[in-house]
Amino acid sequence: MATPSIKEEARRLVEKLPENSTWEDLVHEIYVRQAVEAGLADSQAGRTTDVEQVRSSFGLSA
């Protein structure tokens, strides 16, 4: 199955927005989508840090 193109995904994002959406709403949706995709890519590539390790490095308790 082919991965949808950026243009196709952008169209889907726009179609999901309410009719009274602003440019800021659209930019926010694009930003969130990109951030989630980047996080998933990092996770799949093993570029993550366990939450306990982060807490420990900042001296935080669980």
C-alpha positions in Angstrom: 0.0 0.0 0.0 1.4 3.4 -1.0 2.0 6.1 1.5 -0.3 9.1 0.9 1.5 12.2 -0.4 1.9 15.3 1.6 -0.7 17.1 -0.6 -3.2 14.3 0.0 -2.6 14.5 3.8 -2.9 18.3 3.8 -6.2 18.1 2.0 -7.5 15.6 4.6 -6.4 18.0 7.4 -8.2 20.9 5.7 -11.3 18.9 5.2 -11.5 17.9 8.9 -11.4 21.6 10.0 -14.6 23.3 10.9 -15.8 25.9 8.3 -15.0 28.8 10.7 -11.3 27.8 11.2 -8.6 30.3 11.1 -5.1 30.1 9.5 -3.8 29.6 13.1 -6.0 26.5 13.4 -4.6 25.1 10.2 -1.0 25.9 11.2 -1.6 24.2 14.6 -3.0 21.1 13.0 0.0 20.9 10.7 2.4 21.4 13.6 0.8 18.7 15.7 0.8 16.3 12.8 4.5 16.9 12.1 5.4 16.6 15.8 3.5 13.3 16.2 5.2 11.9 13.0 8.6 13.0 14.2 8.0 11.4 17.6 6.9 8.1 16.1 9.9 8.1 13.8 12.2 8.7 16.8 10.5 5.9 18.7 10.9 3.5 15.8 14.5 4.4 15.4 15.2 3.9 19.2 15.9 7.6 19.8 13.9 7.7 23.1 14.8 8.0 26.7 12.9 6.1 29.4 10.9 8.4 31.7 12.5 7.0 34.8 15.9 8.0 33.4 14.7 11.5 32.7 13.2 11.8 36.2 16.4 10.6 37.8 18.6 13.0 35.8 16.4 15.9 37.1 16.2 14.6 40.6 12.5 14.0 40.4 10.7 11.2 42.1 8.2 8.8 40.5 
